Amino acid sequence: MATCRYCRGAFPQDQFITGNGPRYLVCVRCGVEQGFVSEEETPQLYSDELVRGRTALYARRYGIWMSLFVGWSIFLVMGQGIELWSRAIFIVLIISTILVPIRHFLGTPRFKAEESRLTP
């Protein structure tokens, strides 16, 4: 993977503009910002709107796994000492541990559809 001369980011080859001289090894984002190419000439450029949409999509998809991990961590560290709530929290975590993978795998087609819609 090549590195952009301006932002020092490492990207695959399809994320670079073509050309020699000042356009050599310049990613599409820096190429648009520096004025080497226009946005219409770079179909692979992710606009800020697309970036926010894709970030929200991935946060919705994998946020529930992070919540489950944090829930188990908190329960194991300090949740066992609470008399009444420890059983209730434990039951909720067990049910969540069973339902989260099911929800994750059943939501795969919708996720793939939204991801392809948000891919330039």
C-alpha positions in Angstrom: 0.0 0.0 0.0 1.3 3.4 -1.0 1.6 6.4 1.2 0.2 9.9 0.3 2.8 12.6 0.0 0.6 15.2 1.7 -1.4 13.5 4.5 1.0 10.5 5.0 -2.0 8.1 4.9 -1.6 4.6 3.6 -4.2 3.7 1.0 -4.8 1.0 -1.7 -3.7 2.0 -5.2 -7.2 2.7 -6.4 -7.4 5.6 -3.9 -4.7 7.6 -5.6 -5.0 10.0 -8.6 -3.1 9.1 -11.7 -0.3 11.2 -13.1 3.3 12.2 -12.9 4.9 15.2 -11.3 3.0 17.0 -8.6 0.1 14.4 -8.9 2.3 11.4 -8.2 1.4 9.6 -5.0 -1.4 11.9 -4.0 -4.6 10.4 -2.6 -7.9 11.6 -4.0 -8.9 13.6 -0.9 -5.6 15.6 -0.9 -5.8 15.8 -4.7 -9.2 17.6 -4.4 -8.0 19.8 -1.5 -4.8 20.8 -3.4 -6.7 21.5 -6.6 -5.1 18.8 -8.7 -8.5 17.2 -9.7 -12.1 18.1 -9.3 -14.6 16.0 -7.3 -16.3 15.0 -10.5 -13.1 13.4 -11.8 -12.6 11.3 -8.7 -15.5 8.8 -8.4 -13.8 7.0 -5.6 -13.7 10.0 -3.3 -15.7 9.6 -0.1 -17.5 12.9 0.6 -18.1 13.9 4.2 -21.7 12.9 4.0 -20.7 9.4 2.9 -18.1 9.1 5.6 -20.6 10.1 8.3 -23.2 7.6 6.9 -20.7 4.8 6.8 -19.5 5.5 10.3 -23.0 5.5 11.7 -23.8 2.3 9.8 -20.7 0.5 11.3 -21.5 2.0 14.8 -25.0 0.6 14.6 -23.7 -2.8 13.4 -20.9 -3.3 15.9 -22.0 -1.0 18.8 -24.2 -3.7 20.3 -21.2 -6.0 20.6 -19.2 -3.3 22.4 -22.2 -2.7 24.8 -22.3 -6.4 25.5 -18.6 -6.6 26.2 -18.7 -3.5 28.5 -21.8 -4.9 30.3 -20.0 -8.2 31.1 -16.8 -6.3 32.1 -18.7 -4.1 34.5 -20.7 -7.0 35.9 -17.6 -9.1 36.5 -15.6 -6.3 38.1 -18.2 -4.7 40.4 -21.7 -6.0 39.7 -21.5 -9.2 41.7 -21.6 -7.5 45.1 -25.0 -5.9 44.7 -27.6 -8.2 46.3 -30.8 -7.7 44.3 -29.5 -6.2 41.1 -26.7 -8.8 40.5 -29.2 -11.5 39.5 -31.3 -9.2 37.4 -28.2 -7.9 35.6 -26.8 -11.4 35.2 -30.1 -12.6 33.6 -30.2 -9.6 31.2 -26.6 -10.2 30.2 -27.3 -13.9 29.6 -30.3 -13.1 27.4 -28.4 -10.4 25.6 -25.5 -12.8 25.0 -27.9 -15.2 23.3 -29.8 -12.6 21.3 -27.0 -10.4 20.1 -25.4 -12.9 17.7 -28.8 -13.9 16.3 -29.6 -10.2 15.7 -26.2 -9.6 14.2 -26.5 -12.5 11.6 -30.1 -11.8 10.7 -29.2 -8.1 10.0 -26.4 -9.0 7.6 -28.4 -8.6 4.4 -29.7 -5.1 5.4 -26.2 -4.1 6.5 -24.8 -5.2 3.1 -27.5 -3.3 1.2 -26.9 -0.1 3.1 -23.2 -0.5 2.8 -23.4 -0.9 -1.0 -25.7 2.2 -1.1 -23.1 4.2 0.8 -20.2 3.1 -1.4 -19.2 5.4 -4.3 
